[in-house]
């Protein structure tokens, strides 16, 4: 039986010069979730950055972001943190209000990065 601890997915995949990351949730190393959308967004983006580093990329290589928020009222605070991590030209982005499968987190992010041709 598959559990959320080991779902049938790849954390990162390369295809046709693109790098796809599975959704990132704001879980700390001890399994806790920080309070508030700002702290959760910071943690998600740090974790995404760490994953991208394993394949030689950074947040600057991200071209597309899909954002899932559980609370529409978090949109402004989410954007404030998001702007701290991305500069123009910003990645394309879709933002959806949704109920997450895992209880506790208020945000989930999934990204697509473009690998430089020499990577």
C-alpha positions, 0 to 999 in steps of 0.5 A: 500500500502506498502512503503519503510518506512514499508516494509513487512519484519522482521528486525531479525529472528532466525532459527536453531541456526542462526540469520538472519538480513535484509539488513542494510542501512546507515541512521542516526537517522534523516534520513540523509546518511553520505558522503562517503563509509567509513562513510556509512560502519561505520554506517551500522556496528554500526546499525547491532551491535545494532540490534545484541545486542537486541538478545544477540549477537555482531559483533563477532558472524557474520558468513556471510556477503552479501555486496551490493556496488553501486560503484566498486571504493568503494571496497578498502575503504569499505574493510579498514573499514570492517577490523576494525570491523572483525578479523580472522576468518573473516565471509564468504562474498559475494560482489555485485555491484548493484543499491540499491532500495533506492537512496543515500546510497552507501552500504547495508549489510546483515548478518547471525550470529551464536547464542551460544548454551546457548542463 
